[in-house]
Amino acid sequence: MPAPAHDPPRPGPDPGQVPLRPGRDPGGRVAYLPPRAAKARKLILRSQLGRGWIVASALFGLLILVAGVLFLTRDGHPGPPWVRVAPLSSLPDGAVAEVAGPAGQVVVVDRRGGGLRAFLAPPGPCPVRGAGSGFARPCAGQRWDRTGAPASNLRDGQEAPPLRPVTPLFAGGDLYVNPAPDRP
């Protein structure tokens, strides 16, 4: 009769091996996927995250708080390249007004028809006024259509320079324009 089979003896711990902390998987895994959680793919962590994660999350929360405070305290005024042109109260409703603009140009503000449009124009001897659905600078004989394209005949060999449309923006009761060229 054969002798019963015995399990081979297990080797003891290595002399240089550091004992594991309680709850640590001897296979070296920090996380595992239990069979019941396989459908939801939830990993179960077997170790603590440590102080580094707490400090990092606190710093990230502080960063979000500072960004929120800076965003809410800027009073809605846009930054560069936007330029403040005039308070909205100084621009007559239902009319065309000319106000000083950036870089020695003037801003023509059209508030006719319930909307608002703005154009950049070179300074002239008299202000730009509304003329029909377009614009005119009567003392210089310059006329523009409603899009800002020249609509006048040549005068002294020169055509009226086009009015360049710019994007208007209201913030804090003031009108701002972006003098940078609009990109298509």
CNS distance restraints for C-alpha pairs under 8 A (distance, minus, plus):
assign (resid  13 and name CA) (resid  17 and name CA) 6.87 0.50 0.50
assign (resid  20 and name CA) (resid  24 and name CA) 6.30 0.50 0.50
assign (resid  20 and name CA) (resid  26 and name CA) 7.31 0.50 0.50
assign (resid  23 and name CA) (resid  46 and name CA) 6.61 0.50 0.50
assign (resid  23 and name CA) (resid  47 and name CA) 7.54 0.50 0.50
assign (resid  24 and name CA) (resid  28 and name CA) 7.64 0.50 0.50
assign (resid  24 and name CA) (resid  29 and name CA) 7.89 0.50 0.50
assign (resid  24 and name CA) (resid  30 and name CA) 7.34 0.50 0.50
assign (resid  24 and name CA) (resid  46 and name CA) 6.38 0.50 0.50
assign (resid  24 and name CA) (resid  47 and name CA) 6.96 0.50 0.50
assign (resid  25 and name CA) (resid  29 and name CA) 5.81 0.50 0.50
assign (resid  25 and name CA) (resid  30 and name CA) 7.03 0.50 0.50
assign (resid  25 and name CA) (resid  46 and name CA) 7.56 0.50 0.50
assign (resid  30 and name CA) (resid  45 and name CA) 6.17 0.50 0.50
assign (resid  30 and name CA) (resid  46 and name CA) 5.40 0.50 0.50
assign (resid  30 and name CA) (resid  47 and name CA) 6.32 0.50 0.50
assign (resid  31 and name CA) (resid  43 and name CA) 6.18 0.50 0.50
assign (resid  31 and name CA) (resid  44 and name CA) 5.43 0.50 0.50
assign (resid  31 and name CA) (resid  45 and name CA) 4.46 0.50 0.50
assign (resid  31 and name CA) (resid  46 and name CA) 5.51 0.50 0.50
assign (resid  31 and name CA) (resid  47 and name CA) 7.90 0.50 0.50
assign (resid  32 and name CA) (resid  43 and name CA) 5.74 0.50 0.50
assign (resid  32 and name CA) (resid  44 and name CA) 5.60 0.50 0.50
assign (resid  32 and name CA) (resid  45 and name CA) 6.93 0.50 0.50
assign (resid  32 and name CA) (resid  46 and name CA) 7.85 0.50 0.50
assign (resid  33 and name CA) (resid  37 and name CA) 6.50 0.50 0.50
assign (resid  33 and name CA) (resid  38 and name CA) 6.40 0.50 0.50
assign (resid  33 and name CA) (resid  41 and name CA) 7.10 0.50 0.50
assign (resid  33 and name CA) (resid  42 and name CA) 6.58 0.50 0.50
assign (resid  33 and name CA) (resid  43 and name CA) 5.10 0.50 0.50
assign (resid  33 and name CA) (resid  44 and name CA) 6.30 0.50 0.50
assign (resid  34 and name CA) (resid  38 and name CA) 6.48 0.50 0.50
assign (resid  34 and name CA) (resid  43 and name CA) 7.69 0.50 0.50
assign (resid  34 and name CA) (resid  44 and name CA) 7.57 0.50 0.50
assign (resid  37 and name CA) (resid  41 and name CA) 5.77 0.50 0.50
assign (resid  37 and name CA) (resid  42 and name CA) 5.67 0.50 0.50
assign (resid  37 and name CA) (resid  43 and name CA) 7.79 0.50 0.50
assign (resid  38 and name CA) (resid  42 and name CA) 6.93 0.50 0.50
assign (resid  49 and name CA) (resid  53 and name CA) 6.29 0.50 0.50
assign (resid  50 and name CA) (resid  54 and name CA) 7.14 0.50 0.50
assign (resid  51 and name CA) (resid  55 and name CA) 6.19 0.50 0.50
assign (resid  52 and name CA) (resid  56 and name CA) 6.04 0.50 0.50
assign (resid  53 and name CA) (resid  57 and name CA) 6.08 0.50 0.50
assign (resid  54 and name CA) (resid  58 and name CA) 6.19 0.50 0.50
assign (resid  55 and name CA) (resid  59 and name CA) 6.19 0.50 0.50
assign (resid  56 and name CA) (resid  60 and name CA) 6.13 0.50 0.50
assign (resid  57 and name CA) (resid  61 and name CA) 6.13 0.50 0.50
assign (resid  58 and name CA) (resid  62 and name CA) 6.24 0.50 0.50
assign (resid  59 and name CA) (resid  63 and name CA) 6.17 0.50 0.50
assign (resid  60 and name CA) (resid  64 and name CA) 6.35 0.50 0.50
assign (resid  61 and name CA) (resid  65 and name CA) 6.25 0.50 0.50
assign (resid  62 and name CA) (resid  66 and name CA) 6.22 0.50 0.50
assign (resid  63 and name CA) (resid  67 and name CA) 6.21 0.50 0.50
assign (resid  64 and name CA) (resid  68 and name CA) 6.14 0.50 0.50
assign (resid  65 and name CA) (resid  69 and name CA) 6.26 0.50 0.50
assign (resid  66 and name CA) (resid  70 and name CA) 6.21 0.50 0.50
assign (resid  67 and name CA) (resid  71 and name CA) 6.12 0.50 0.50
assign (resid  68 and name CA) (resid  72 and name CA) 6.15 0.50 0.50
assign (resid  69 and name CA) (resid  73 and name CA) 6.05 0.50 0.50
assign (resid  70 and name CA) (resid  74 and name CA) 6.40 0.50 0.50
assign (resid  72 and name CA) (resid  76 and name CA) 7.78 0.50 0.50
assign (resid  75 and name CA) (resid 172 and name CA) 6.95 0.50 0.50
assign (resid  76 and name CA) (resid 171 and name CA) 5.81 0.50 0.50
assign (resid  76 and name CA) (resid 172 and name CA) 6.39 0.50 0.50
assign (resid  77 and name CA) (resid 171 and name CA) 5.63 0.50 0.50
assign (resid  77 and name CA) (resid 172 and name CA) 6.66 0.50 0.50
assign (resid  78 and name CA) (resid  82 and name CA) 6.22 0.50 0.50
assign (resid  78 and name CA) (resid 171 and name CA) 7.41 0.50 0.50
assign (resid  81 and name CA) (resid 178 and name CA) 5.88 0.50 0.50
assign (resid  81 and name CA) (resid 179 and name CA) 7.18 0.50 0.50
assign (resid  81 and name CA) (resid 180 and name CA) 7.10 0.50 0.50
assign (resid  82 and name CA) (resid 176 and name CA) 5.98 0.50 0.50
assign (resid  82 and name CA) (resid 177 and name CA) 5.46 0.50 0.50
assign (resid  82 and name CA) (resid 178 and name CA) 4.54 0.50 0.50
assign (resid  82 and name CA) (resid 179 and name CA) 7.12 0.50 0.50
assign (resid  83 and name CA) (resid 102 and name CA) 7.05 0.50 0.50
assign (resid  83 and name CA) (resid 176 and name CA) 5.25 0.50 0.50
assign (resid  83 and name CA) (resid 177 and name CA) 5.46 0.50 0.50
assign (resid  83 and name CA) (resid 178 and name CA) 6.31 0.50 0.50
assign (resid  83 and name CA) (resid 179 and name CA) 7.50 0.50 0.50
assign (resid  84 and name CA) (resid 174 and name CA) 6.89 0.50 0.50
assign (resid  84 and name CA) (resid 175 and name CA) 6.03 0.50 0.50
assign (resid  84 and name CA) (resid 176 and name CA) 4.37 0.50 0.50
assign (resid  84 and name CA) (resid 177 and name CA) 6.70 0.50 0.50
assign (resid  85 and name CA) (resid  99 and name CA) 7.08 0.50 0.50
assign (resid  85 and name CA) (resid 100 and name CA) 6.90 0.50 0.50
assign (resid  85 and name CA) (resid 101 and name CA) 6.05 0.50 0.50
assign (resid  85 and name CA) (resid 107 and name CA) 7.71 0.50 0.50
assign (resid  85 and name CA) (resid 174 and name CA) 7.38 0.50 0.50
assign (resid  85 and name CA) (resid 175 and name CA) 5.61 0.50 0.50
assign (resid  85 and name CA) (resid 176 and name CA) 5.44 0.50 0.50
assign (resid  85 and name CA) (resid 177 and name CA) 6.88 0.50 0.50
assign (resid  86 and name CA) (resid  90 and name CA) 6.90 0.50 0.50
assign (resid  86 and name CA) (resid  91 and name CA) 7.71 0.50 0.50
assign (resid  86 and name CA) (resid  99 and name CA) 7.29 0.50 0.50
assign (resid  86 and name CA) (resid 174 and name CA) 5.80 0.50 0.50
assign (resid  86 and name CA) (resid 175 and name CA) 5.49 0.50 0.50
assign (resid  86 and name CA) (resid 176 and name CA) 7.50 0.50 0.50
assign (resid  87 and name CA) (resid  91 and name CA) 7.30 0.50 0.50
assign (resid  87 and name CA) (resid 173 and name CA) 5.99 0.50 0.50
assign (resid  87 and name CA) (resid 174 and name CA) 4.13 0.50 0.50
assign (resid  87 and name CA) (resid 175 and name CA) 5.90 0.50 0.50
assign (resid  88 and name CA) (resid 170 and name CA) 7.95 0.50 0.50
assign (resid  88 and name CA) (resid 173 and name CA) 5.74 0.50 0.50
assign (resid  88 and name CA) (resid 174 and name CA) 5.18 0.50 0.50
assign (resid  88 and name CA) (resid 175 and name CA) 5.88 0.50 0.50
assign (resid  89 and name CA) (resid 173 and name CA) 7.69 0.50 0.50
assign (resid  91 and name CA) (resid  97 and name CA) 6.52 0.50 0.50
assign (resid  91 and name CA) (resid 109 and name CA) 7.79 0.50 0.50
assign (resid  92 and name CA) (resid  96 and name CA) 7.54 0.50 0.50
assign (resid  92 and name CA) (resid  97 and name CA) 7.24 0.50 0.50
assign (resid  92 and name CA) (resid 111 and name CA) 7.38 0.50 0.50
assign (resid  93 and name CA) (resid 111 and name CA) 5.55 0.50 0.50
assign (resid  93 and name CA) (resid 112 and name CA) 6.96 0.50 0.50
assign (resid  93 and name CA) (resid 114 and name CA) 7.93 0.50 0.50
assign (resid  94 and name CA) (resid 110 and name CA) 7.78 0.50 0.50
assign (resid  94 and name CA) (resid 111 and name CA) 5.01 0.50 0.50
assign (resid  94 and name CA) (resid 112 and name CA) 4.11 0.50 0.50
assign (resid  94 and name CA) (resid 113 and name CA) 6.51 0.50 0.50
assign (resid  94 and name CA) (resid 114 and name CA) 6.92 0.50 0.50
assign (resid  95 and name CA) (resid 110 and name CA) 6.25 0.50 0.50
assign (resid  95 and name CA) (resid 111 and name CA) 5.42 0.50 0.50
assign (resid  95 and name CA) (resid 112 and name CA) 5.34 0.50 0.50
assign (resid  95 and name CA) (resid 130 and name CA) 6.99 0.50 0.50
assign (resid  96 and name CA) (resid 108 and name CA) 6.94 0.50 0.50
assign (resid  96 and name CA) (resid 109 and name CA) 5.63 0.50 0.50
assign (resid  96 and name CA) (resid 110 and name CA) 4.50 0.50 0.50
assign (resid  96 and name CA) (resid 111 and name CA) 6.14 0.50 0.50
assign (resid  96 and name CA) (resid 112 and name CA) 7.04 0.50 0.50
assign (resid  96 and name CA) (resid 128 and name CA) 7.77 0.50 0.50
assign (resid  96 and name CA) (resid 129 and name CA) 5.80 0.50 0.50
assign (resid  96 and name CA) (resid 130 and name CA) 5.40 0.50 0.50
assign (resid  97 and name CA) (resid 108 and name CA) 5.83 0.50 0.50
assign (resid  97 and name CA) (resid 109 and name CA) 5.24 0.50 0.50
assign (resid  97 and name CA) (resid 110 and name CA) 6.64 0.50 0.50
assign (resid  97 and name CA) (resid 128 and name CA) 7.32 0.50 0.50
assign (resid  97 and name CA) (resid 129 and name CA) 6.85 0.50 0.50
assign (resid  98 and name CA) (resid 106 and name CA) 6.54 0.50 0.50
assign (resid  98 and name CA) (resid 107 and name CA) 5.68 0.50 0.50
assign (resid  98 and name CA) (resid 108 and name CA) 4.55 0.50 0.50
assign (resid  98 and name CA) (resid 109 and name CA) 6.19 0.50 0.50
assign (resid  98 and name CA) (resid 127 and name CA) 6.19 0.50 0.50
assign (resid  98 and name CA) (resid 128 and name CA) 6.27 0.50 0.50
assign (resid  98 and name CA) (resid 129 and name CA) 7.80 0.50 0.50
assign (resid  99 and name CA) (resid 106 and name CA) 5.75 0.50 0.50
assign (resid  99 and name CA) (resid 107 and name CA) 5.35 0.50 0.50
assign (resid  99 and name CA) (resid 108 and name CA) 6.61 0.50 0.50
assign (resid  99 and name CA) (resid 109 and name CA) 7.77 0.50 0.50
assign (resid 100 and name CA) (resid 104 and name CA) 7.63 0.50 0.50
assign (resid 100 and name CA) (resid 105 and name CA) 6.73 0.50 0.50
assign (resid 100 and name CA) (resid 106 and name CA) 4.68 0.50 0.50
assign (resid 100 and name CA) (resid 107 and name CA) 6.10 0.50 0.50
assign (resid 101 and name CA) (resid 105 and name CA) 5.22 0.50 0.50
assign (resid 101 and name CA) (resid 106 and name CA) 4.50 0.50 0.50
assign (resid 101 and name CA) (resid 107 and name CA) 5.23 0.50 0.50
assign (resid 101 and name CA) (resid 120 and name CA) 7.65 0.50 0.50
assign (resid 102 and name CA) (resid 106 and name CA) 7.26 0.50 0.50
assign (resid 102 and name CA) (resid 179 and name CA) 7.29 0.50 0.50
assign (resid 104 and name CA) (resid 122 and name CA) 7.62 0.50 0.50
assign (resid 104 and name CA) (resid 123 and name CA) 7.37 0.50 0.50
assign (resid 105 and name CA) (resid 120 and name CA) 6.53 0.50 0.50
assign (resid 105 and name CA) (resid 121 and name CA) 5.83 0.50 0.50
assign (resid 105 and name CA) (resid 122 and name CA) 4.95 0.50 0.50
assign (resid 105 and name CA) (resid 123 and name CA) 5.71 0.50 0.50
assign (resid 106 and name CA) (resid 120 and name CA) 5.82 0.50 0.50
assign (resid 106 and name CA) (resid 121 and name CA) 5.33 0.50 0.50
assign (resid 106 and name CA) (resid 122 and name CA) 6.09 0.50 0.50
assign (resid 106 and name CA) (resid 123 and name CA) 5.83 0.50 0.50
assign (resid 107 and name CA) (resid 118 and name CA) 6.53 0.50 0.50
assign (resid 107 and name CA) (resid 119 and name CA) 5.58 0.50 0.50
assign (resid 107 and name CA) (resid 120 and name CA) 4.76 0.50 0.50
assign (resid 107 and name CA) (resid 121 and name CA) 6.24 0.50 0.50
assign (resid 108 and name CA) (resid 118 and name CA) 5.58 0.50 0.50
assign (resid 108 and name CA) (resid 119 and name CA) 5.07 0.50 0.50
assign (resid 108 and name CA) (resid 120 and name CA) 6.30 0.50 0.50
assign (resid 108 and name CA) (resid 121 and name CA) 7.00 0.50 0.50
assign (resid 108 and name CA) (resid 128 and name CA) 7.00 0.50 0.50
assign (resid 109 and name CA) (resid 116 and name CA) 7.01 0.50 0.50
assign (resid 109 and name CA) (resid 117 and name CA) 5.89 0.50 0.50
assign (resid 109 and name CA) (resid 118 and name CA) 4.59 0.50 0.50
assign (resid 109 and name CA) (resid 119 and name CA) 6.63 0.50 0.50
assign (resid 110 and name CA) (resid 115 and name CA) 7.79 0.50 0.50
assign (resid 110 and name CA) (resid 116 and name CA) 5.57 0.50 0.50
assign (resid 110 and name CA) (resid 117 and name CA) 5.11 0.50 0.50
assign (resid 110 and name CA) (resid 118 and name CA) 6.20 0.50 0.50
assign (resid 110 and name CA) (resid 130 and name CA) 7.96 0.50 0.50
assign (resid 111 and name CA) (resid 115 and name CA) 5.54 0.50 0.50
assign (resid 111 and name CA) (resid 116 and name CA) 4.61 0.50 0.50
assign (resid 111 and name CA) (resid 117 and name CA) 6.71 0.50 0.50
assign (resid 112 and name CA) (resid 116 and name CA) 7.13 0.50 0.50
assign (resid 116 and name CA) (resid 168 and name CA) 7.79 0.50 0.50
assign (resid 117 and name CA) (resid 165 and name CA) 7.68 0.50 0.50
assign (resid 117 and name CA) (resid 166 and name CA) 7.88 0.50 0.50
assign (resid 117 and name CA) (resid 167 and name CA) 7.70 0.50 0.50
assign (resid 117 and name CA) (resid 168 and name CA) 6.88 0.50 0.50
assign (resid 118 and name CA) (resid 165 and name CA) 5.96 0.50 0.50
assign (resid 118 and name CA) (resid 166 and name CA) 5.62 0.50 0.50
assign (resid 118 and name CA) (resid 167 and name CA) 6.74 0.50 0.50
assign (resid 118 and name CA) (resid 168 and name CA) 6.16 0.50 0.50
assign (resid 118 and name CA) (resid 177 and name CA) 7.75 0.50 0.50
assign (resid 119 and name CA) (resid 148 and name CA) 7.48 0.50 0.50
assign (resid 119 and name CA) (resid 163 and name CA) 5.69 0.50 0.50
assign (resid 119 and name CA) (resid 164 and name CA) 5.15 0.50 0.50
assign (resid 119 and name CA) (resid 165 and name CA) 4.26 0.50 0.50
assign (resid 119 and name CA) (resid 166 and name CA) 5.39 0.50 0.50
assign (resid 120 and name CA) (resid 163 and name CA) 5.72 0.50 0.50
assign (resid 120 and name CA) (resid 164 and name CA) 5.07 0.50 0.50
assign (resid 120 and name CA) (resid 165 and name CA) 6.39 0.50 0.50
assign (resid 120 and name CA) (resid 166 and name CA) 6.73 0.50 0.50
assign (resid 120 and name CA) (resid 179 and name CA) 7.71 0.50 0.50
assign (resid 121 and name CA) (resid 161 and name CA) 7.87 0.50 0.50
assign (resid 121 and name CA) (resid 162 and name CA) 7.44 0.50 0.50
assign (resid 121 and name CA) (resid 163 and name CA) 5.18 0.50 0.50
assign (resid 121 and name CA) (resid 164 and name CA) 6.68 0.50 0.50
assign (resid 122 and name CA) (resid 161 and name CA) 7.86 0.50 0.50
assign (resid 124 and name CA) (resid 137 and name CA) 7.96 0.50 0.50
assign (resid 124 and name CA) (resid 140 and name CA) 7.74 0.50 0.50
assign (resid 125 and name CA) (resid 139 and name CA) 7.11 0.50 0.50
assign (resid 125 and name CA) (resid 140 and name CA) 7.11 0.50 0.50
assign (resid 126 and name CA) (resid 137 and name CA) 6.45 0.50 0.50
assign (resid 126 and name CA) (resid 138 and name CA) 7.61 0.50 0.50
assign (resid 126 and name CA) (resid 139 and name CA) 6.29 0.50 0.50
assign (resid 126 and name CA) (resid 140 and name CA) 7.59 0.50 0.50
assign (resid 127 and name CA) (resid 137 and name CA) 6.16 0.50 0.50
assign (resid 128 and name CA) (resid 135 and name CA) 6.55 0.50 0.50
assign (resid 128 and name CA) (resid 136 and name CA) 5.53 0.50 0.50
assign (resid 128 and name CA) (resid 137 and name CA) 4.64 0.50 0.50
assign (resid 128 and name CA) (resid 138 and name CA) 7.79 0.50 0.50
assign (resid 129 and name CA) (resid 135 and name CA) 5.65 0.50 0.50
assign (resid 129 and name CA) (resid 136 and name CA) 5.36 0.50 0.50
assign (resid 129 and name CA) (resid 137 and name CA) 6.22 0.50 0.50
assign (resid 129 and name CA) (resid 138 and name CA) 8.00 0.50 0.50
assign (resid 130 and name CA) (resid 134 and name CA) 6.10 0.50 0.50
assign (resid 130 and name CA) (resid 135 and name CA) 4.55 0.50 0.50
assign (resid 130 and name CA) (resid 136 and name CA) 6.21 0.50 0.50
assign (resid 131 and name CA) (resid 135 and name CA) 4.82 0.50 0.50
assign (resid 131 and name CA) (resid 136 and name CA) 5.74 0.50 0.50
assign (resid 133 and name CA) (resid 145 and name CA) 6.94 0.50 0.50
assign (resid 133 and name CA) (resid 146 and name CA) 5.53 0.50 0.50
assign (resid 134 and name CA) (resid 143 and name CA) 7.56 0.50 0.50
assign (resid 134 and name CA) (resid 144 and name CA) 5.62 0.50 0.50
assign (resid 134 and name CA) (resid 145 and name CA) 4.24 0.50 0.50
assign (resid 134 and name CA) (resid 146 and name CA) 4.06 0.50 0.50
assign (resid 134 and name CA) (resid 147 and name CA) 7.49 0.50 0.50
assign (resid 134 and name CA) (resid 148 and name CA) 7.45 0.50 0.50
assign (resid 135 and name CA) (resid 143 and name CA) 5.76 0.50 0.50
assign (resid 135 and name CA) (resid 144 and name CA) 5.03 0.50 0.50
assign (resid 135 and name CA) (resid 145 and name CA) 6.29 0.50 0.50
assign (resid 135 and name CA) (resid 146 and name CA) 6.89 0.50 0.50
assign (resid 135 and name CA) (resid 148 and name CA) 7.62 0.50 0.50
assign (resid 136 and name CA) (resid 141 and name CA) 7.47 0.50 0.50
assign (resid 136 and name CA) (resid 142 and name CA) 5.60 0.50 0.50
assign (resid 136 and name CA) (resid 143 and name CA) 4.25 0.50 0.50
assign (resid 136 and name CA) (resid 144 and name CA) 6.12 0.50 0.50
assign (resid 137 and name CA) (resid 141 and name CA) 6.09 0.50 0.50
assign (resid 137 and name CA) (resid 142 and name CA) 5.09 0.50 0.50
assign (resid 137 and name CA) (resid 143 and name CA) 6.38 0.50 0.50
assign (resid 138 and name CA) (resid 142 and name CA) 6.37 0.50 0.50
assign (resid 138 and name CA) (resid 143 and name CA) 7.82 0.50 0.50
assign (resid 141 and name CA) (resid 152 and name CA) 7.35 0.50 0.50
assign (resid 141 and name CA) (resid 155 and name CA) 7.12 0.50 0.50
assign (resid 142 and name CA) (resid 150 and name CA) 7.70 0.50 0.50
assign (resid 142 and name CA) (resid 151 and name CA) 7.79 0.50 0.50
assign (resid 142 and name CA) (resid 152 and name CA) 5.71 0.50 0.50
assign (resid 142 and name CA) (resid 159 and name CA) 7.67 0.50 0.50
assign (resid 142 and name CA) (resid 160 and name CA) 5.38 0.50 0.50
assign (resid 143 and name CA) (resid 150 and name CA) 6.05 0.50 0.50
assign (resid 143 and name CA) (resid 151 and name CA) 5.20 0.50 0.50
assign (resid 143 and name CA) (resid 152 and name CA) 4.81 0.50 0.50
assign (resid 143 and name CA) (resid 160 and name CA) 6.98 0.50 0.50
assign (resid 144 and name CA) (resid 148 and name CA) 5.27 0.50 0.50
assign (resid 144 and name CA) (resid 149 and name CA) 5.34 0.50 0.50
assign (resid 144 and name CA) (resid 150 and name CA) 4.41 0.50 0.50
assign (resid 144 and name CA) (resid 151 and name CA) 4.66 0.50 0.50
assign (resid 144 and name CA) (resid 152 and name CA) 6.76 0.50 0.50
assign (resid 144 and name CA) (resid 160 and name CA) 7.83 0.50 0.50
assign (resid 144 and name CA) (resid 162 and name CA) 7.42 0.50 0.50
assign (resid 144 and name CA) (resid 163 and name CA) 7.65 0.50 0.50
assign (resid 145 and name CA) (resid 149 and name CA) 5.61 0.50 0.50
assign (resid 145 and name CA) (resid 150 and name CA) 6.49 0.50 0.50
assign (resid 145 and name CA) (resid 151 and name CA) 5.74 0.50 0.50
assign (resid 147 and name CA) (resid 163 and name CA) 7.98 0.50 0.50
assign (resid 147 and name CA) (resid 165 and name CA) 7.80 0.50 0.50
assign (resid 148 and name CA) (resid 162 and name CA) 5.78 0.50 0.50
assign (resid 148 and name CA) (resid 163 and name CA) 4.52 0.50 0.50
assign (resid 148 and name CA) (resid 164 and name CA) 6.56 0.50 0.50
assign (resid 148 and name CA) (resid 165 and name CA) 7.17 0.50 0.50
assign (resid 149 and name CA) (resid 162 and name CA) 5.08 0.50 0.50
assign (resid 149 and name CA) (resid 163 and name CA) 6.42 0.50 0.50
assign (resid 150 and name CA) (resid 159 and name CA) 7.26 0.50 0.50
assign (resid 150 and name CA) (resid 160 and name CA) 5.67 0.50 0.50
assign (resid 150 and name CA) (resid 161 and name CA) 6.60 0.50 0.50
assign (resid 150 and name CA) (resid 162 and name CA) 5.48 0.50 0.50
assign (resid 150 and name CA) (resid 163 and name CA) 7.83 0.50 0.50
assign (resid 151 and name CA) (resid 160 and name CA) 7.95 0.50 0.50
assign (resid 152 and name CA) (resid 159 and name CA) 7.07 0.50 0.50
assign (resid 152 and name CA) (resid 160 and name CA) 6.90 0.50 0.50
assign (resid 153 and name CA) (resid 159 and name CA) 6.70 0.50 0.50
assign (resid 154 and name CA) (resid 158 and name CA) 5.34 0.50 0.50
assign (resid 154 and name CA) (resid 159 and name CA) 4.83 0.50 0.50
assign (resid 154 and name CA) (resid 160 and name CA) 7.72 0.50 0.50
assign (resid 155 and name CA) (resid 159 and name CA) 6.52 0.50 0.50
assign (resid 166 and name CA) (resid 177 and name CA) 6.43 0.50 0.50
assign (resid 166 and name CA) (resid 178 and name CA) 6.20 0.50 0.50
assign (resid 166 and name CA) (resid 179 and name CA) 6.30 0.50 0.50
assign (resid 166 and name CA) (resid 180 and name CA) 7.88 0.50 0.50
assign (resid 166 and name CA) (resid 181 and name CA) 7.44 0.50 0.50
assign (resid 166 and name CA) (resid 182 and name CA) 7.17 0.50 0.50
assign (resid 167 and name CA) (resid 177 and name CA) 5.71 0.50 0.50
assign (resid 167 and name CA) (resid 178 and name CA) 5.79 0.50 0.50
assign (resid 167 and name CA) (resid 179 and name CA) 7.96 0.50 0.50
assign (resid 167 and name CA) (resid 182 and name CA) 7.91 0.50 0.50
assign (resid 168 and name CA) (resid 175 and name CA) 6.77 0.50 0.50
assign (resid 168 and name CA) (resid 176 and name CA) 5.78 0.50 0.50
assign (resid 168 and name CA) (resid 177 and name CA) 4.69 0.50 0.50
assign (resid 168 and name CA) (resid 178 and name CA) 6.96 0.50 0.50
assign (resid 169 and name CA) (resid 175 and name CA) 5.80 0.50 0.50
assign (resid 169 and name CA) (resid 176 and name CA) 5.06 0.50 0.50
assign (resid 169 and name CA) (resid 177 and name CA) 6.17 0.50 0.50
assign (resid 170 and name CA) (resid 174 and name CA) 5.62 0.50 0.50
assign (resid 170 and name CA) (resid 175 and name CA) 4.80 0.50 0.50
assign (resid 170 and name CA) (resid 176 and name CA) 6.15 0.50 0.50
assign (resid 171 and name CA) (resid 175 and name CA) 6.68 0.50 0.50
assign (resid 171 and name CA) (resid 176 and name CA) 7.39 0.50 0.50
